[in-house]
């Protein structure tokens, strides 16, 4: 059931942070209840929020803005909160309210859009899905990503993955993805001739990792009490500086139309993928993409397969689920396969497919 009531949404988000080893972030989120009642433009915007507070990730929008104050060197008062030196919720409430009052005009725009993290750890699930596809279709893949943000996952062909007993990706990569592998299913193994030929991504507001200010904004959305995530962002920035990901500024629906319109080479599997972005799109866009992709899938063949890999949040359970659909002219074309559950930031993957 959707969570619409403000306090309930804050409590869920804070509890979610607590359960994922981010208690400092949880305290910042809880402090927003006091910000809501403050005589500030930011507080009034929060109090009159239209839509689903949790679905819009409103608490995490504000958490990013507050973290940015510290990372940018403008104000270091939250440093002791993020380090766990200050844990009293009343003191934190007062401090966050003071910061909002001081930086009201600066913090207000952080509410304009959802967080853009595109956490690199989620690439573990996506790669698991790609290997599953490669085992059942042609193992040479051309990929395109929706809602790519800064293109962190658009560079996944340059990452080194350790998925249980399976290793794939270039040795010596600065990005090492090694989640705890759970479940009874065997980790997928790369088939012979497995190759990612290309990866392209789109976003309505792409972030340039080569730009220091943009990179800092991206880091602001990372929970400060998650040092592993910070290290992965730094690795992504290093990779993007060496070779930027291929990104375009475009609506996801328009991007899908453009990608599917391109001639598909025989002997190559075309794959669309996305992670934790589907919920931010209008229902009309979701429906249009689904209809267009299914129509393209109906034309897929064994020589030109089509696949859809997604890691998204189940709205009923808030559990991150890896789902894959494959079209290659078989009797099971378009069937949705639930392959795994995963930690929100990639700390573990529970593989369900045997």
ZALO-289706 format. One record per residue: y, x, z of N, C-alpha, C in turn; residue number from 1. Coordinates in steps of 0.2 Angstrom, whole numbers, plus 5000, padded with zeros to 4 digits. Layout:
REM residues N
SITE  n_yy  n_xx  n_zz  ca_yy  ca_xx  ca_zz  c_yy  c_xx  c_zz  resi
SITE     Y     X     Z      Y      X      Z     Y     X     Z   NUM
...
END
This chain:
REM residues 354
SITE  n_yy  n_xx  n_zz  ca_yy  ca_xx  ca_zz  c_yy  c_xx  c_zz  resi
SITE  4994  5004  5000   5000   5000   5000  5006  5004  5000     1
SITE  5011  5003  4996   5017   5007   4996  5021  5006  5002     2
SITE  5024  5012  5004   5028   5012   5010  5035  5012  5008     3
SITE  5038  5006  5010   5045   5005   5009  5050  5006  5015     4
SITE  5048  5005  5021   5052   5005   5026  5054  5012  5028     5
SITE  5060  5013  5029   5063   5020   5030  5059  5024  5035     6
SITE  5059  5022  5041   5056   5026   5047  5049  5027  5046     7
SITE  5045  5022  5043   5038   5023   5041  5037  5028  5036     8
SITE  5042  5028  5031   5041   5033   5026  5043  5040  5029     9
SITE  5048  5041  5033   5049   5047   5036  5043  5050  5040    10
SITE  5040  5045  5044   5035   5047   5048  5029  5049  5044    11
SITE  5027  5046  5039   5022   5048   5034  5023  5055  5031    12
SITE  5029  5056  5029   5031   5063   5026  5030  5068  5031    13
SITE  5033  5067  5037   5033   5072   5042  5026  5073  5044    14
SITE  5022  5068  5045   5015   5069   5047  5011  5073  5042    15
SITE  5012  5071  5035   5009   5075   5030  5011  5082  5030    16
SITE  5017  5084  5032   5019   5091   5032  5015  5094  5038    17
SITE  5015  5091  5044   5011   5093   5050  5004  5095  5048    18
SITE  5001  5090  5045   4994   5091   5043  4993  5096  5038    19
SITE  4998  5099  5034   4997   5104   5030  5001  5110  5032    20
SITE  5001  5111  5039   5003   5118   5042  5010  5119  5040    21
SITE  5014  5114  5041   5021   5115   5040  5025  5111  5045    22
SITE  5024  5113  5051   5027   5109   5057  5035  5109  5057    23
SITE  5038  5115  5055   5045   5116   5054  5048  5111  5049    24
SITE  5045  5110  5044   5047   5106   5039  5047  5098  5041    25
SITE  5041  5097  5045   5041   5090   5048  5046  5089  5053    26
SITE  5049  5094  5056   5054   5092   5061  5061  5091  5057    27
SITE  5062  5095  5052   5068   5093   5047  5068  5086  5045    28
SITE  5062  5084  5042   5061   5077   5039  5063  5072  5045    29
SITE  5060  5073  5051   5061   5068   5056  5069  5068  5058    30
SITE  5072  5073  5057   5079   5073   5059  5083  5069  5054    31
SITE  5081  5067  5048   5084   5063   5043  5085  5056  5046    32
SITE  5082  5054  5051   5083   5047   5054  5090  5047  5057    33
SITE  5092  5053  5060   5099   5053   5063  5104  5054  5058    34
SITE  5102  5057  5052   5107   5058   5047  5109  5051  5044    35
SITE  5104  5047  5043   5104   5041   5040  5110  5037  5044    36
SITE  5110  5038  5050   5115   5034   5054  5122  5038  5055    37
SITE  5123  5043  5052   5129   5047   5052  5134  5044  5048    38
SITE  5140  5046  5050   5146   5044   5046  5148  5049  5040    39
SITE  5143  5050  5036   5144   5054   5030  5142  5051  5024    40
SITE  5144  5054  5018   5142   5051   5012  5134  5052  5011    41
SITE  5132  5057  5013   5124   5058   5012  5121  5053  5016    42
SITE  5123  5052  5023   5120   5047   5027  5120  5040  5024    43
SITE  5126  5038  5021   5126   5032   5018  5122  5031  5012    44
SITE  5121  5036  5008   5117   5036   5002  5110  5035  5004    45
SITE  5108  5038  5010   5101   5038   5012  5100  5031  5015    46
SITE  5105  5028  5019   5104   5022   5022  5104  5016  5017    47
SITE  5107  5017  5011   5107   5012   5006  5102  5014  5000    48
SITE  5097  5018  5001   5093   5020   4996  5089  5014  4993    49
SITE  5090  5014  4986   5086   5009   4982  5080  5011  4980    50
SITE  5075  5007  4980   5068   5009   4978  5064  5011  4984    51
SITE  5058  5015  4982   5053   5017   4987  5055  5024  4990    52
SITE  5057  5024  4996   5059   5030   4999  5054  5036  4998    53
SITE  5048  5034  5000   5042   5039   4999  5040  5041  4992    54
SITE  5040  5036  4988   5038   5037   4981  5043  5041  4977    55
SITE  5049  5040  4979   5055   5044   4976  5055  5051  4979    56
SITE  5051  5053  4985   5052   5059   4988  5058  5060  4991    57
SITE  5062  5055  4993   5069   5056   4996  5069  5061  5001    58
SITE  5064  5061  5006   5065   5066   5012  5064  5073  5010    59
SITE  5060  5074  5004   5059   5081   5002  5065  5083  4998    60
SITE  5069  5078  4995   5075   5080   4991  5080  5083  4996    61
SITE  5081  5080  5002   5085   5082   5007  5083  5089  5010    62
SITE  5076  5089  5011   5074   5096   5014  5075  5102  5010    63
SITE  5075  5100  5003   5076   5106   4998  5084  5108  4999    64
SITE  5088  5103  4999   5095   5105   5000  5097  5108  5006    65
SITE  5094  5107  5012   5095   5110   5018  5092  5117  5018    66
SITE  5086  5118  5015   5083   5125   5014  5088  5129  5010    67
SITE  5091  5126  5005   5095   5130   5000  5101  5133  5004    68
SITE  5103  5130  5009   5109   5133   5013  5107  5139  5016    69
SITE  5101  5140  5018   5099   5146   5021  5097  5152  5016    70
SITE  5093  5150  5011   5091   5154   5005  5097  5157  5002    71
SITE  5103  5153  5001   5109   5155   4997  5113  5159  5002    72
SITE  5112  5160  5008   5116   5164   5013  5122  5160  5015    73
SITE  5123  5154  5014   5129   5150   5016  5129  5148  5023    74
SITE  5123  5147  5026   5122   5145   5033  5115  5147  5036    75
SITE  5115  5151  5041   5108   5153   5043  5106  5149  5050    76
SITE  5109  5144  5051   5108   5141   5058  5101  5137  5058    77
SITE  5098  5136  5052   5091   5133   5052  5086  5139  5052    78
SITE  5087  5145  5052   5083   5150   5052  5078  5150  5058    79
SITE  5081  5148  5064   5077   5148   5070  5072  5142  5070    80
SITE  5074  5137  5066   5070   5131   5066  5064  5132  5061    81
SITE  5066  5135  5055   5060   5137   5051  5055  5142  5053    82
SITE  5058  5147  5058   5053   5152   5061  5049  5149  5067    83
SITE  5051  5143  5069   5048   5140   5075  5050  5142  5081    84
SITE  5056  5145  5081   5059   5147   5088  5063  5141  5091    85
SITE  5065  5136  5087   5068   5130   5090  5063  5124  5088    86
SITE  5060  5121  5093   5055   5116   5091  5057  5109  5095    87
SITE  5062  5109  5099   5065   5103   5102  5068  5098  5097    88
SITE  5065  5092  5096   5067   5088   5090  5074  5086  5091    89
SITE  5076  5085  5098   5083   5083   5099  5088  5088  5097    90
SITE  5087  5094  5098   5091   5100   5096  5091  5100  5088    91
SITE  5086  5099  5085   5085   5100   5078  5089  5094  5075    92
SITE  5088  5088  5078   5092   5082   5075  5099  5084  5075    93
SITE  5102  5086  5081   5109   5088   5081  5111  5093  5076    94
SITE  5107  5098  5075   5109   5104   5071  5109  5101  5063    95
SITE  5104  5097  5061   5104   5095   5055  5110  5090  5053    96
SITE  5112  5086  5058   5117   5082   5057  5124  5086  5057    97
SITE  5124  5091  5060   5130   5095   5060  5131  5099  5053    98
SITE  5125  5101  5050   5125   5104   5044  5127  5099  5038    99
SITE  5124  5093  5039   5126   5087   5034  5133  5086  5034   100
SITE  5136  5086  5040   5144   5084   5041  5148  5090  5038   101
SITE  5145  5096  5039   5149   5102   5036  5148  5103  5029   102
SITE  5142  5101  5026   5141   5102   5019  5139  5096  5015   103
SITE  5143  5090  5017   5141   5084   5015  5142  5083  5007   104
SITE  5147  5086  5005   5148   5085   4997  5143  5089  4994   105
SITE  5141  5095  4996   5137   5099   4993  5130  5097  4993   106
SITE  5128  5094  4999   5121   5091   5000  5120  5085  4996   107
SITE  5125  5081  4995   5124   5074   4992  5121  5074  4985   108
SITE  5122  5079  4980   5119   5079   4974  5111  5081  4974   109
SITE  5109  5083  4980   5102   5085   4980  5098  5078  4980   110
SITE  5101  5073  4982   5098   5066   4982  5097  5063  4975   111
SITE  5100  5067  4970   5100   5064   4963  5094  5064  4959   112
SITE  5089  5069  4961   5083   5069   4957  5077  5072  4962   113
SITE  5071  5071  4960   5065   5072   4964  5064  5080  4964   114
SITE  5061  5082  4969   5059   5089   4970  5056  5092  4964   115
SITE  5057  5098  4962   5054   5101   4956  5051  5108  4959   116
SITE  5045  5107  4961   5041   5113   4964  5036  5115  4959   117
SITE  5032  5111  4956   5027   5112   4951  5022  5118  4954   118
SITE  5020  5117  4960   5017   5122   4964  5011  5126  4960   119
SITE  5011  5132  4960   5007   5136   4956  4999  5135  4959   120
SITE  4999  5134  4965   4992   5133   4968  4988  5127  4965   121
SITE  4992  5122  4962   4989   5117   4959  4986  5118  4953   122
SITE  4987  5124  4950   4984   5127   4944  4976  5127  4945   123
SITE  4974  5128  4951   4967   5129   4952  4963  5123  4950   124
SITE  4966  5117  4952   4963   5111   4950  4963  5110  4942   125
SITE  4969  5111  4939   4970   5110   4932  4965  5115  4928   126
SITE  4965  5121  4931   4960   5126   4927  4953  5123  4928   127
SITE  4951  5120  4934   4944   5117   4934  4943  5112  4929   128
SITE  4948  5108  4928   4948   5103   4923  4947  5105  4916   129
SITE  4951  5111  4915   4950   5114   4908  4944  5117  4907   130
SITE  4941  5120  4912   4934   5123   4911  4929  5117  4910   131
SITE  4930  5112  4914   4925   5106   4913  4926  5103  4905   132
SITE  4932  5103  4903   4933   5101   4896  4929  5106  4891   133
SITE  4931  5112  4892   4928   5118   4888  4921  5118  4888   134
SITE  4917  5116  4893   4910   5116   4893  4907  5110  4889   135
SITE  4911  5105  4888   4909   5099   4884  4912  5098  4877   136
SITE  4917  5102  4876   4920   5102   4869  4921  5109  4866   137
SITE  4925  5110  4862   4926   5116   4859  4930  5120  4864   138
SITE  4928  5126  4866   4931   5130   4871  4938  5134  4869   139
SITE  4940  5133  4863   4947   5135   4862  4952  5130  4862   140
SITE  4957  5131  4867   4961   5125   4869  4968  5127  4867   141
SITE  4972  5121  4865   4979   5121   4864  4982  5116  4869   142
SITE  4986  5118  4874   4988   5114   4879  4996  5112  4879   143
SITE  4997  5106  4881   5004   5104   4882  5005  5100  4889   144
SITE  5010  5102  4893   5011   5100   4899  5017  5095  4900   145
SITE  5016  5089  4903   5022   5085   4905  5025  5086  4911   146
SITE  5031  5085  4912   5035   5087   4918  5034  5094  4921   147
SITE  5035  5098  4916   5033   5105   4918  5038  5109  4923   148
SITE  5044  5106  4924   5049   5108   4929  5051  5115  4926   149
SITE  5049  5121  4930   5051   5127   4928  5046  5131  4924   150
SITE  5041  5127  4922   5035   5130   4918  5030  5134  4922   151
SITE  5030  5133  4929   5026   5137   4933  5018  5137  4931   152
SITE  5016  5130  4929   5009   5129   4927  5009  5130  4920   153
SITE  5014  5130  4916   5014   5132   4909  5012  5139  4907   154
SITE  5012  5143  4912   5010   5150   4912  5003  5151  4914   155
SITE  4999  5146  4915   4993   5147   4919  4988  5151  4915   156
SITE  4989  5152  4909   4984   5157   4905  4985  5164  4907   157
SITE  4990  5165  4911   4992   5172   4913  4990  5173  4920   158
SITE  4987  5168  4924   4985   5168   4931  4977  5171  4931   159
SITE  4976  5174  4937   4969   5176   4938  4966  5171  4943   160
SITE  4961  5167  4942   4958   5162   4946  4951  5164  4949   161
SITE  4951  5163  4955   4944   5163   4958  4942  5157  4961   162
SITE  4938  5153  4958   4936   5146   4959  4929  5146  4962   163
SITE  4928  5147  4968   4921   5148   4971  4918  5155  4968   164
SITE  4913  5154  4965   4910   5160   4962  4912  5161  4955   165
SITE  4917  5157  4952   4919   5158   4945  4926  5162  4945   166
SITE  4926  5167  4941   4933   5170   4940  4935  5170  4933   167
SITE  4941  5168  4931   4943   5168   4925  4951  5170  4925   168
SITE  4953  5173  4919   4960   5175   4918  4961  5182  4919   169
SITE  4967  5185  4917   4968   5192   4916  4967  5196  4923   170
SITE  4964  5201  4923   4963   5205   4929  4970  5208  4930   171
SITE  4972  5209  4936   4979   5213   4938  4985  5208  4937   172
SITE  4984  5201  4936   4989   5197   4936  4993  5197  4943   173
SITE  4999  5196  4943   5003   5196   4949  5002  5189  4953   174
SITE  4999  5184  4949   4997   5177   4952  4990  5177  4953   175
SITE  4988  5177  4959   4981   5177   4961  4980  5170  4964   176
SITE  4976  5166  4960   4974   5159   4963  4967  5159  4966   177
SITE  4967  5158  4972   4960   5158   4975  4960  5153  4981   178
SITE  4959  5147  4979   4958   5141   4984  4951  5142  4988   179
SITE  4951  5139  4994   4945   5138   4997  4941  5133  4993   180
SITE  4935  5134  4991   4931   5130   4986  4926  5126  4990   181
SITE  4927  5119  4990   4923   5115   4994  4918  5110  4990   182
SITE  4914  5107  4993   4910   5102   4990  4903  5105  4988   183
SITE  4899  5100  4986   4892   5102   4984  4892  5104  4976   184
SITE  4897  5102  4972   4896   5104   4965  4898  5111  4964   185
SITE  4894  5114  4959   4895   5121   4957  4902  5121  4954   186
SITE  4905  5127  4955   4912   5128   4952  4910  5129  4944   187
SITE  4915  5126  4940   4914   5127   4933  4915  5134  4931   188
SITE  4911  5136  4926   4911   5143   4923  4914  5142  4916   189
SITE  4917  5148  4914   4920   5148   4908  4915  5149  4902   190
SITE  4914  5144  4897   4909   5145   4892  4911  5151  4888   191
SITE  4906  5153  4884   4907   5159   4879  4913  5157  4875   192
SITE  4917  5162  4873   4923   5161   4869  4928  5156  4871   193
SITE  4928  5155  4878   4934   5151   4881  4940  5155  4880   194
SITE  4945  5151  4878   4952   5154   4876  4957  5149  4876   195
SITE  4963  5150  4879   4968   5146   4879  4973  5149  4874   196
SITE  4974  5145  4868   4977   5148   4863  4985  5147  4863   197
SITE  4987  5142  4867   4994   5141   4867  4995  5136  4873   198
SITE  5001  5136  4876   5003   5131   4881  5011  5130  4880   199
SITE  5012  5123  4880   5019   5121   4879  5021  5116  4884   200
SITE  5027  5115  4886   5029   5111   4892  5035  5107  4890   201
SITE  5036  5101  4894   5043   5098   4893  5045  5096  4900   202
SITE  5051  5095  4901   5054   5092   4907  5061  5089  4905   203
SITE  5063  5084  4908   5070   5081   4907  5075  5085  4910   204
SITE  5073  5090  4914   5078   5094   4917  5075  5101  4919   205
SITE  5073  5105  4914   5069   5111   4915  5073  5116  4919   206
SITE  5070  5120  4923   5073   5125   4927  5071  5132  4923   207
SITE  5076  5136  4923   5076   5143   4920  5074  5148  4925   208
SITE  5068  5150  4926   5066   5155   4931  5069  5161  4930   209
SITE  5072  5163  4924   5075   5169   4923  5082  5169  4926   210
SITE  5085  5163  4927   5092   5163   4930  5091  5163  4938   211
SITE  5094  5167  4941   5094   5168   4948  5095  5162  4952   212
SITE  5101  5158  4950   5103   5152   4954  5098  5147  4953   213
SITE  5095  5146  4947   5090   5141   4946  5083  5143  4949   214
SITE  5081  5149  4949   5075   5151   4953  5076  5150  4961   215
SITE  5082  5151  4963   5084   5150   4970  5083  5142  4972   216
SITE  5085  5138  4967   5085   5131   4968  5077  5129  4969   217
SITE  5073  5132  4964   5066   5130   4964  5063  5132  4971   218
SITE  5065  5138  4973   5062   5141   4980  5064  5136  4985   219
SITE  5070  5133  4985   5072   5129   4990  5068  5123  4992   220
SITE  5064  5121  4986   5060   5115   4987  5053  5117  4991   221
SITE  5052  5124  4991   5046   5126   4994  5046  5126  5002   222
SITE  5042  5123  5005   5042   5123   5012  5042  5130  5015   223
SITE  5048  5131  5019   5049   5138   5022  5043  5140  5027   224
SITE  5039  5136  5030   5034   5138   5034  5027  5139  5030   225
SITE  5028  5140  5024   5022   5141   5019  5023  5147  5015   226
SITE  5022  5153  5019   5023   5160   5015  5019  5161  5009   227
SITE  5013  5158  5009   5009   5159   5003  5012  5156  4997   228
SITE  5015  5150  4998   5019   5147   4992  5025  5151  4990   229
SITE  5028  5154  4995   5034   5158   4993  5032  5164  4989   230
SITE  5026  5167  4990   5024   5172   4987  5022  5170  4980   231
SITE  5019  5164  4979   5017   5162   4972  5023  5161  4968   232
SITE  5029  5158  4971   5035   5157   4967  5038  5164  4965   233
SITE  5037  5169  4969   5040   5175   4967  5036  5178  4961   234
SITE  5029  5177  4962   5025   5179   4956  5026  5176  4950   235
SITE  5028  5169  4950   5029   5165   4944  5036  5168  4941   236
SITE  5041  5169  4945   5047   5172   4943  5046  5178  4939   237
SITE  5042  5183  4942   5041   5189   4939  5037  5188  4932   238
SITE  5033  5184  4931   5029   5182   4925  5034  5179  4920   239
SITE  5039  5175  4922   5043   5172   4918  5049  5177  4916   240
SITE  5050  5181  4920   5055   5187   4918  5052  5191  4912   241
SITE  5046  5192  4913   5043   5196   4908  5042  5192  4901   242
SITE  5040  5186  4902   5039   5182   4896  5040  5175  4898   243
SITE  5046  5171  4896   5047   5165   4898  5042  5160  4896   244
SITE  5040  5155  4900   5036   5149   4897  5039  5146  4891   245
SITE  5035  5143  4887   5038   5139   4882  5039  5132  4884   246
SITE  5046  5130  4885   5048   5124   4888  5053  5121  4883   247
SITE  5053  5114  4883   5058   5110   4879  5061  5105  4884   248
SITE  5068  5103  4883   5071   5098   4887  5070  5092  4883   249
SITE  5065  5088  4886   5063   5081   4882  5060  5076  4887   250
SITE  5061  5070  4885   5057   5065   4889  5050  5065  4888   251
SITE  5046  5064  4893   5039   5065   4892  5036  5061  4887   252
SITE  5038  5054  4886   5035   5050   4881  5037  5053  4874   253
SITE  5043  5055  4873   5045   5058   4866  5041  5065  4865   254
SITE  5040  5068  4870   5036   5075   4869  5029  5073  4867   255
SITE  5026  5068  4870   5019   5066   4869  5018  5064  4861   256
SITE  5023  5060  4859   5023   5058   4852  5024  5064  4848   257
SITE  5028  5069  4849   5029   5075   4845  5023  5079  4845   258
SITE  5020  5080  4851   5014   5084   4851  5008  5081  4847   259
SITE  5007  5075  4848   5001   5071   4844  5002  5071  4837   260
SITE  5009  5071  4835   5010   5071   4828  5009  5077  4824   261
SITE  5008  5083  4828   5007   5089   4824  5000  5089  4822   262
SITE  4998  5092  4816   4992   5093   4814  4987  5097  4819   263
SITE  4981  5094  4820   4977   5098   4825  4972  5102  4821   264
SITE  4972  5108  4822   4967   5113   4819  4960  5112  4820   265
SITE  4956  5112  4815   4949   5111   4816  4946  5116  4821   266
SITE  4942  5115  4825   4939   5120   4830  4943  5121  4836   267
SITE  4948  5117  4837   4952   5118   4843  4952  5111  4847   268
SITE  4952  5111  4853   4953   5106   4858  4960  5105  4860   269
SITE  4963  5099  4859   4970   5098   4861  4970  5095  4868   270
SITE  4974  5097  4873   4973   5095   4880  4980  5094  4882   271
SITE  4982  5088  4885   4988   5086   4888  4986  5087  4896   272
SITE  4991  5090  4900   4990   5090   4907  4996  5089  4911   273
SITE  4996  5087  4917   5001   5086   4921  4999  5086  4928   274
SITE  5004  5087  4933   5002   5087   4940  5008  5085  4944   275
SITE  5007  5080  4948   5012   5077   4953  5018  5076  4950   276
SITE  5018  5072  4944   5024   5070   4941  5024  5063  4938   277
SITE  5018  5060  4938   5017   5054   4935  5020  5048  4938   278
SITE  5021  5049  4945   5024   5044   4949  5031  5043  4948   279
SITE  5034  5048  4946   5042   5048   4945  5044  5045  4938   280
SITE  5039  5044  4934   5041   5041   4927  5041  5033  4928   281
SITE  5045  5030  4924   5045   5022   4924  5038  5020  4921   282
SITE  5037  5014  4924   5030   5011   4922  5030  5010  4914   283
SITE  5035  5009  4911   5035   5008   4904  5034  5014  4900   284
SITE  5036  5020  4903   5034   5026   4900  5027  5028  4901   285
SITE  5024  5027  4907   5017   5028   4908  5013  5024  4903   286
SITE  5015  5018  4902   5011   5013   4898  5011  5016  4891   287
SITE  5017  5018  4889   5018   5020   4882  5014  5026  4880   288
SITE  5014  5031  4885   5010   5037   4884  5003  5036  4884   289
SITE  5000  5031  4889   4993   5030   4889  4991  5027  4883   290
SITE  4995  5022  4880   4993   5018   4874  4993  5023  4868   291
SITE  4998  5027  4868   4998   5032   4862  4992  5037  4862   292
SITE  4991  5039  4868   4985   5044   4869  4979  5041  4868   293
SITE  4978  5035  4870   4971   5032   4869  4970  5031  4861   294
SITE  4976  5029  4858   4975   5028   4851  4974  5034  4847   295
SITE  4977  5040  4849   4975   5046   4846  4968  5048  4848   296
SITE  4965  5047  4854   4959   5048   4856  4954  5044  4852   297
SITE  4955  5038  4849   4951   5035   4845  4950  5038  4838   298
SITE  4954  5042  4836   4954   5046   4830  4951  5053  4831   299
SITE  4949  5055  4838   4947   5062   4839  4939  5062  4836   300
SITE  4938  5068  4835   4931   5070   4832  4928  5076  4836   301
SITE  4922  5077  4835   4918   5083   4838  4922  5090  4836   302
SITE  4925  5090  4829   4928   5096   4827  4935  5096  4830   303
SITE  4938  5090  4831   4945   5090   4834  4945  5086  4840   304
SITE  4943  5088  4846   4943   5084   4852  4950  5084  4855   305
SITE  4950  5079  4859   4957   5077   4863  4955  5076  4870   306
SITE  4959  5079  4875   4957   5078   4882  4964  5077  4886   307
SITE  4963  5074  4892   4969   5072   4896  4967  5075  4903   308
SITE  4970  5079  4906   4969   5082   4913  4974  5081  4917   309
SITE  4973  5077  4923   4979   5076   4927  4977  5077  4935   310
SITE  4982  5079  4938   4981   5080   4945  4987  5076  4948   311
SITE  4985  5070  4951   4990   5066   4953  4988  5063  4960   312
SITE  4993  5060  4963   4992   5056   4970  4990  5049  4969   313
SITE  4984  5048  4972   4982   5041   4973  4987  5037  4977   314
SITE  4990  5032  4974   4995   5028   4978  4992  5024  4984   315
SITE  4986  5023  4984   4983   5020   4990  4981  5024  4995   316
SITE  4979  5030  4994   4976   5035   4999  4981  5041  5000   317
SITE  4985  5042  4995   4989   5048   4995  4985  5054  4994   318
SITE  4979  5054  4992   4975   5059   4991  4976  5062  4983   319
SITE  4976  5069  4983   4977   5072   4976  4970  5072  4973   320
SITE  4970  5069  4967   4964   5068   4963  4965  5071  4956   321
SITE  4960  5075  4954   4959   5078   4948  4955  5073  4943   322
SITE  4958  5071  4938   4954   5066   4934  4955  5069  4926   323
SITE  4949  5068  4923   4949   5071   4916  4946  5065  4911   324
SITE  4949  5064  4905   4947   5060   4900  4946  5064  4894   325
SITE  4940  5063  4890   4939   5067   4885  4937  5063  4879   326
SITE  4939  5064  4873   4937   5060   4867  4935  5066  4862   327
SITE  4929  5065  4860   4926   5069   4854  4921  5066  4850   328
SITE  4922  5059  4849   4917   5055   4845  4911  5053  4848   329
SITE  4910  5054  4855   4904   5053   4859  4904  5045  4861   330
SITE  4899  5043  4864   4898   5037   4867  4902  5036  4873   331
SITE  4904  5042  4877   4908   5041   4883  4915  5043  4882   332
SITE  4918  5042  4876   4925   5044   4874  4929  5040  4879   333
SITE  4934  5043  4882   4939   5040   4885  4937  5038  4893   334
SITE  4931  5040  4895   4929   5038   4901  4933  5043  4906   335
SITE  4935  5040  4912   4939   5043   4917  4934  5047  4922   336
SITE  4934  5053  4922   4930   5057   4927  4934  5059  4933   337
SITE  4932  5057  4939   4935   5060   4945  4932  5067  4947   338
SITE  4935  5072  4946   4931   5079   4947  4932  5082  4953   339
SITE  4938  5081  4957   4939   5084   4963  4945  5081  4967   340
SITE  4945  5082  4973   4951   5081   4978  4954  5088  4979   341
SITE  4960  5088  4981   4963   5095   4982  4969  5094  4987   342
SITE  4970  5100  4990   4975   5101   4995  4982  5100  4991   343
SITE  4987  5097  4994   4993   5096   4990  4996  5102  4987   344
SITE  4995  5108  4990   4998   5114   4987  4993  5119  4985   345
SITE  4986  5117  4984   4981   5121   4981  4977  5125  4986   346
SITE  4978  5124  4993   4975   5128   4998  4967  5128  4997   347
SITE  4965  5122  4995   4958   5121   4994  4956  5116  4988   348
SITE  4950  5116  4986   4948   5111   4981  4941  5109  4983   349
SITE  4940  5102  4983   4934   5099   4985  4931  5097  4978   350
SITE  4926  5100  4975   4924   5099   4969  4918  5093  4969   351
SITE  4919  5088  4965   4914   5082   4966  4909  5082  4960   352
SITE  4911  5085  4955   4907   5085   4949  4901  5090  4950   353
SITE  4895  5088  4949   4889   5093   4949  4888  5097  4943   354
END
